[in-house]
Amino acid sequence: MTEDFLLNTKTAQKLYHEAAADEPIIDYHCHLNPAEIAANRRFENLAQVWLGEGNTGDHYKWRVLRANGIDEALITGRDADPYDRFLAWAETVPKLIGNPLYHWTHLELQRYFDIHEPLNRESASDIWKAANEKLIKDPEFSVYGIFKKFKVHSVGTTDDPIDELKWHEKVAADKITETAVLPSFRPDKVINIDKEGFTHYMEDLGKASGKTISKISDLLDALIERIDYFDKMGCKASDHGLEYMPFELSSGPGPNWEKEAGETFAKVLSGEKPDKKALESYKTLILMFLAICYADKNWAMQIHVGALRNNNTRMFKTIGPDTGYDAIADHQIASNISRFLDLLEQQNKLPRTILYSLNFNDFYPLATIMGCFQGGIPGKMQLGSSWWFLDHRDGMEDQMKLLANVGLLSKFIGMLTDSRSFLSYPRHEYFRRILCNILGDWAEAGEIPNDFTLLSEMVRDISFKNAKRYFKE
């Protein structure tokens, strides 16, 4: 992994080193902990920062550790010795050939710790000592030090409507870091009326908004209050994590829609179980209401679909959600997303929208549907970056080439980490190298002009400037 890693042509090398490498980072969607940011946290050892603590951490690594036969006590166990956990990872890394985690692990060792030796059982002890010394003593290894080192312009965390956002407020008030730490509005629990705990969540939302929620109009008022508060705190985007895209309408967007959703809402609060059609209609109508609010606030709307959650019931009951037991769903989504976007467009209330799917089969339909709703804003409709199971080299290349074929790659807003780890910023470098390599290959094959001015501006836009304009930062 030399300085020209993944850069197969002279043009690619020049584009990366002279155009991409020094651009700031906008990490517009991640799962970093705002409390850790506000505390300017320092980590005690590599196991803590790399593998997490208890059932909070990097489920990418946890999945491959399990595939390598590592005992769960060394993966999510709270009592395991940190070095033993790190050693389990060191033993697993050499077996990761072909997996992006092999590249990411070594990029992180190089960029954070200036360690260029491959990680394995034999090198583990020396790497553990050298890296931990820097984690403990070097000021670059506080959260704010990491932000500065990697030129992180802004971070978009993922936040529930009931969150107080006190940590975002503290970061802004302390003015210790130049990195903007902005909330993103994630109202999944409002949408998921059929999930266990919905009624209790309505009580929590009522407390957060200062309202008693007993009917649909109360819910809408509470959502408006929380959206206003998030907007005041600098929110630029919403985010929705949906297994599939609902779309069911009986009354349409006219005056009866609130009555229709309200009847379903009242039944659920009273303990009844409405039929599937009524539940899907509620979800559609609440999503419509929220999207209109986003358009009024000039927010971007992010829609993530395609995750099949909590497949292993035994492990879900043992260690909870988001621990590495999710997979890719295969719902048919094109028709519903098209009808939903059209519903908003009919009312002239379609916000800037980023569509992500965890299933690559959805990319072509999404990219072509987006083209039906472009207009007025450059790159208004975005095919979201390859994420989660798709954020490897093949996934990124395929997503960008597909976008170039049916849309405007030049208006793409680029990479995000979608990560819970403060060591994930080299993923932006990984993406930029892949981008530059694609353009370099095309240029040297004579498929596009080998015009450095033209291509370097495109690289800088995709790396940073497009996202800065898109999120109005």
N, C-alpha and C positions, 0 to 999 in steps of 0.2 A: 504494500500500500504506500507507494511513493507519492510525491507531490502531483504526479499526473495520473493517479488512480482513477480509473473509469473513463479517462480522456484518451481516446484512441487515435486522434488526429491532431496535427499542429493547430488547426483552426479551433478545435474544441479546447485545447490547452490554452490558447490565447484568450478565448472567450471567457473561460472560467477564471483564470488568474487576473485578467485585466478588467473584467466587467462584473462577474458574479461574486467573487470571493469576499469583497469588502462591503457588499451591500448590507444594510441593517436587516434585522429579522422582525417581521410581524407574525407572531404566533397566534393567529386569530381564533383558533379553537384548540383548547387543551383542558386538562383536568388537574392542573396544579392546585395545591391546597392554599387558598388565600391566607389562612392563618400562618402557615410556614413562610409565606412571602413577607407578610407584615412583621414577623419576628426576625426577618433576615437570618433564617436558620442556617446553622452550620451542622454538618453531619460528622459522626464520630468515626465511621469506617466505611469501606467499600460495600460491605454487605447491606448496611443500612440504606445507603443512597441508591444502590443498584437493585437490590432484591426486595426492599420495603420492610415493613414491620407488621407482624401478624397477618391479617387478611387485607392489608392495604399496601399495594405495591405494583410491581410490573408483571401483569399477567402474561405478557409475551414470553418472558423468561420462565415463568412458572409452568407454562404448557410444555416447553421443551425439556425442562428438568424432569417433569413427570414422564415424558416420552423416553427419557434416558434411565428411567427406573429409580430416580432419587426418592428417598423416603419423604413423605409429606411433612414430617416434623422439621426437615431441613428447608422446606419451601415456605410454608406459612406458619410453622410452629413458633410460638412466642418465647419458648424457653431454650431454643437451640443456640449453641455457641456461634457468635457471628463468624468466626474464622471457619468453622465447619460448614456453614452455609456458603461462604465464599469459595471454599475448596470444592464444594459440590458443583458450583457454577464453573470453576476453572476446569474441572474434569469433563464438564459437558461441552464447553466451547469448542474443543477440537473436533467434536462430532457434528458441529453445525455447518460444515461445508455445504454451500448452496443456500443457506438460510440467511436473510439479511441481518439477523442478530450477530452473525460472525463478523460482518463488516462493521455494524454499529458498535459492538463491544470494542473492537480495536480502534475505530475512529475516536471513541470516547477516551480510551487510554492515551492515544496520541494527543488529542486536542486539549484535554484537561490536565493530563499528568506528564506529558512529554515522555511517555513510555512507548517504545516502538517494538518491544519484544512480544511475540505471540503469547497469549495466555494459555497455560496448560497446567497440569499438576506440578511439573518440575519448576516452572517459573512462578508459581502462585505465591510462595512465601516472600520472595523478593518484591514482587509487584504489590502485594498486600502491605508490606512495610513502607515502600516508597510512596504509594498513593495515600495511605493513611497519614503519613507525616505532612503531606501537603493539605489534606482535608482539615487537619487539626490546626496547623500553623499559618498557612498561607491565606491572606485576606481575600484573594481571588475566589476562595471556595465558600464564602457566604453566598446566600441567594443573590444579593445585589451585586456581589463581585462577579458571579456567573453572568448576570444580565449585562454587566458592563463589558466583560471579556468577549461576549458573543454579539455585542451591539444589538441587544434586544430592544427594539423600538417600543413595542407594546405586546401585551399578553391578554388574551381573552379567556377568562376562566369560565367555568360552567356552573351556573347558580340557580337554585330553586327559587320560585317566587316568594317563598316564605323567609328566605335568607335576609338577615339584617344588613348585610354588606358592610359590617363594621370594620372588617379587615381592609377592604378596599378604601374605606374612608380614612383609615389610619395611614395606609401607604401614601395616599394623596396628601394628607396633612403633614406627614413627617418630612416629605420632600428630600429623602435621602437618596433615592434612585431616580434617574431620568427615565426609566422605563414606565410607561403608563400601564397600570394594572386595572383592566376594565371588566365589569361583570357581563355575562351573557345570560339572557332570560330563557330558562329551560322548564317549561310548564308541563312536562310529561304527565305528572300526577293529576293535573286538572283534566287532561284528555282521557286518561285511562279510567273511565267511570266503572268499568267492569272488573277492575283489579281489587284485591283485598286491601282494606285500609282506606278506601276512598272517602268514606264518611268521616273518619278521624282526621284525614288530611284537610277536609273542608273546615273543621274546627281550627286547625293550625293556621290555615289561610285566613280565616276570620280574625284570629288574634293578630296576625301580622299586618292586616289591613285596617284593623280597628273597627271591624264590622261583624255583625251576626249574619251568617249565611244560612238562610232557611228556604230561599227560592232562587230561581235562575237570575233574576235581576240583581240580587245581592251578590251572586257570584261574579257577574259581569262588572259590577261596581268595584268589587274587590280586585279583580284583574286590572281594571283601569288604574286603580290606586297604586298597585305594585308596579305596573309598567311606567307610570309617572315617576315613581321613586327610582327605579332602575335607570330611567332616562336622566334623571337629575344626577345620578352617580356615574354618568359617562357611558352607559350601555350603548353599544353600536349595533348589536345583533341579538336575535333570538336563536334558539336551537331546539330542534325537536328530534328526539330519538324514537323512531317508530318501527315496529317490526314490519308493518305494511302500511300502505297509504289508504285510509278509509275514504269512501265517498258514497254517501247515501242521502238523498234529499226527497222529501215528500212535498214540502211547502215551497222549496226554493228560497232565494235570498230576500223575499218580500216580507211584509209585515207579520206573517204567521210563523216565521222561523223561530222567534224567541219562545212562542207558545209551545211549539213542537219540542224544542230542546227542554223547555221547562217542565213539561209533563214527565219526560224520562228522568230528569234530575230529581223531581219530587218523589217519584216511585223509588229510586235508589236510596234516597235519604230515609224513606219510611221502611226500608227493608225488603221491598219487592224486587223482583228480577225481571226487568223488561226483556222483550225479545231482541234477537240479534239486530234486526232492522232498526229498531228504535235506538239501540246503543250506537250503531254505526252512524245514524243520523245525528245524534248528539255530538259525537266526535267530529264529524264533518262541520257542523255548524259552529262549534267552539273554535275549531281551527280557522274557520272563515272569519269569525269575530276577531281573533287574535291577529290574523294576517292584516286585517284592515287597520287595527291599532298600530301595527308595525309600519304600515305604509304612512300613516299619519305622523308617526315619530321619525320617519325617514331612516328606519333601521333596515338592516339586511335580515332576511329570513333564511335560516339554515334548516334543511330537512334531511335527516339521516334515516335511511330505511334499510332493511335487509338483515338485521341481526336476530338470530334465533337464540333466545336467552335461556340460561340456566338448564342446559340439557341433562345434566347429571344431578338427579334429585337428591341422592344420598349426600353428595358433596355440597349441594346447595344448603341442605339442612345442617351440615356440619360446619361450614365456614362462610356461607352467605354468597351474595351476588358479586359479580365483577371480579371473579377469582380465577378465570381461565376456562370456564365451562360454557362459553357461548360459541356459536357457529354461524354459518351463512344460511339465510333463509332463501326460499325460491318462490315467493309470491309473485303473481302477475301484477305489475304496478303501473304499466304505461297508461291504461285507460283512466284509472282513478286520478293519477297525477295530472294528466291532461285536463280532465273535467274540473279538477280543483283550481288549477291555474286559470282556466277559462272563467270559472265562477267569479274569481277576483277581478279578472280583466274586464268582464262585463260591467262591473261597478267602478272601473277605473281606479282600483285599489290594490293592484298587484305590486308588492314591494320588490326591491332587489332580492333575488332568490338564488341560493346555492343548493343544488340537488346532489346528494351523495347516495350511492348504493354500495352495500357490502358485496353484492353479487355482480360480477363483471358482465353477466348477460344483460343487465339492465342499462349498461352504459350507452349503447347505440340508441335505444328508444329514448332515454333521457336527453341525450345530446340533440336528437332531432326534434323532440317536443320543445326543448328550450328555444330552438330557433323560431318557433311559432309565436313566441312571446317577447322577443327582443324588441328594442326600440326606445329612443329617448335618452338612454344612459349607455355609454360604452360598456359592453360586457355585463349588461343588467342581469341576464340569466347566466349562471355559472354551472359548469359540470365540475363538481367538487373534486378535490385531489383524491387520488387513491389512498384509502385509509384502512387501518386495522389489518385485516388479512391480505390486503392488496397493496400495502405501502412498501413493496419490494421493488427491485429493479425492473422486472418484467411488467409489474402492475403499473408503475409510473410511466414507463415507455409506452405501453399500450394505451393508457389513458390520454397522454399528450398527443400521440399520433392520431388517435381517434378524433380528439377535439380538433386537431389541425385539419383533418379530412372533411369534417362536416360543420365547422364553425371557425372561430378565430382564436388560435393558440396565442396570438400576440396580446389578447386581452385577458388571458388566464391570470387569476390572482394567486396562483402558486401554492406552496407547501404549507402544511401545518403539522404540529407534532402529535396532536390527539393524545398527549402523554401525561402521566402522573409523575414523571421523573425530571429533575432539574439537570440531568446529564443528557437530555435528548436533543440538544440543539444541533449536534452534528448531522442529524437527519435532514436539516435544511441544506447543509453542505452536500450530502448524498444526493438530494433532489437536484440541486443546482449543477452538480457534475453530470448527472444523467441528462438534464436539459441541454447543457452545452455540448455533450457528446452527440445527441440527436442532431442538433443544428450543424455541428462540425461535419458529421457524416454526410448530411444532405449537401452542404456547401462543397465539400471536396469531391463529391460524386457529380457535381455540376447540376444538381437538381434545383438549387436556389443560388442567388448571387453570393459569391464569397466576398461580401462587402462588410468589413468589420464595423463600420459606423452603423449600418442598418442592423446587423445582428447583435451588436453589443447593446444597443438601445433596447432591443426586444428582450435580451437577457436581463437587463436591469429592471425593466418593467415587470417581468414575470417574477423575478426574485423579490422585489420590494415595492416598486412604485405603483403597480396596478392595485395591490392591496391597500396601500396608503390612500389612493384616490377612492377606491371602492367603499372603504369604511370611513371615509371623510375624516382622516386623522391629521 
